[in-house]
Amino acid sequence: MNETIGIIFFGIGILFNFFGCLGLIRFPDVYNRLQAGTKCVTFGMIFILIGVAIYVGFNSLGVKSLVCMIFILITSPTAAHAIAKGAHKANVKLWEKSVIDQYEEDKVD
């Protein structure tokens, strides 16, 4: 039973990773691509790591997958924020159909 549930989690994680990679190809600018790369791929990796923990059970590999999950949850959004802020400071333009520039609004003159 655990193997089946683990394989289902693997499939869901791979699907999210696929959509994240597809978003990296299809989205128009660096900021939209960061959304796909961060949210979809992080969510996909979390599902894969939960699947590993369920599949192998509570042993050293299962605990390592849970530790990696916490590490990914902390570092991935932080890195995406740093890249977005660096791109904005380097004057990387938004897509012409973008509605709002939150960094520009928060800028102190």
C-alpha positions in Angstrom: 0.0 0.0 0.0 2.8 2.4 0.9 4.4 1.7 -2.5 1.3 2.7 -4.4 0.8 5.9 -2.4 4.5 6.8 -2.9 4.2 6.2 -6.6 1.1 8.4 -6.8 3.1 11.2 -5.0 6.0 10.6 -7.5 3.6 11.1 -10.4 2.1 14.3 -9.0 5.5 15.7 -8.3 6.8 14.8 -11.8 3.7 16.5 -13.3 4.3 19.7 -11.3 8.0 19.7 -12.3 6.9 19.2 -15.9 4.6 22.2 -15.8 7.2 24.3 -14.1 9.7 23.5 -16.9 7.0 24.2 -19.4 6.5 27.6 -17.8 10.2 28.4 -18.0 9.9 27.9 -21.7 6.6 29.6 -22.3 6.5 32.6 -20.0 7.6 36.0 -21.5 10.0 37.5 -18.9 12.3 36.7 -16.1 9.7 37.6 -13.4 7.0 35.3 -14.7 9.6 32.5 -15.3 10.7 32.8 -11.7 7.1 32.1 -10.7 7.0 28.9 -12.7 10.5 27.9 -11.6 9.9 28.6 -8.0 6.3 27.6 -7.2 5.7 24.6 -9.5 9.1 23.0 -9.2 9.2 23.6 -5.4 5.8 22.0 -5.1 6.8 19.2 -7.4 9.9 18.4 -5.4 7.9 18.5 -2.1 5.6 15.9 -3.6 8.5 13.7 -4.8 10.2 13.9 -1.4 7.0 13.1 0.4 6.6 10.1 -1.9 10.1 9.0 -1.1 9.4 9.2 2.7 6.2 7.2 2.2 7.8 4.7 -0.2 10.8 3.8 2.0 9.2 4.4 5.4 10.7 5.9 8.5 14.4 5.1 8.1 17.5 7.1 7.4 16.4 7.8 3.7 12.9 8.9 4.8 14.3 11.3 7.4 16.8 12.7 4.9 14.0 13.3 2.4 12.1 15.3 5.1 15.2 17.3 5.9 15.7 18.1 2.2 12.0 19.1 2.0 12.5 21.7 4.7 15.7 22.9 3.1 13.9 23.4 -0.3 11.0 25.1 1.3 13.3 27.7 2.9 15.9 28.2 0.1 13.8 28.2 -3.1 11.5 31.2 -2.3 14.4 33.1 -0.8 16.6 32.5 -3.9 13.7 33.5 -6.2 13.2 36.7 -4.3 16.9 37.6 -4.5 17.0 36.9 -8.2 13.9 39.0 -8.8 15.2 41.9 -6.8 18.6 41.7 -8.5 16.9 41.7 -11.9 14.8 44.7 -11.0 17.9 46.6 -9.8 19.7 45.7 -13.0 16.7 47.3 -14.9 15.4 44.1 -16.5 12.1 45.3 -18.0 8.8 43.7 -17.2 6.7 42.2 -19.9 4.7 45.0 -21.7 1.3 43.5 -20.5 2.4 43.4 -16.9 -0.1 45.1 -14.7 1.9 46.2 -11.6 5.5 46.7 -10.6 5.5 46.2 -6.8 9.2 47.0 -6.4 8.9 50.3 -8.3 6.0 51.3 -6.0 8.0 50.5 -2.9 11.0 52.4 -4.0 11.9 55.3 -1.8 13.0 58.4 -3.7 
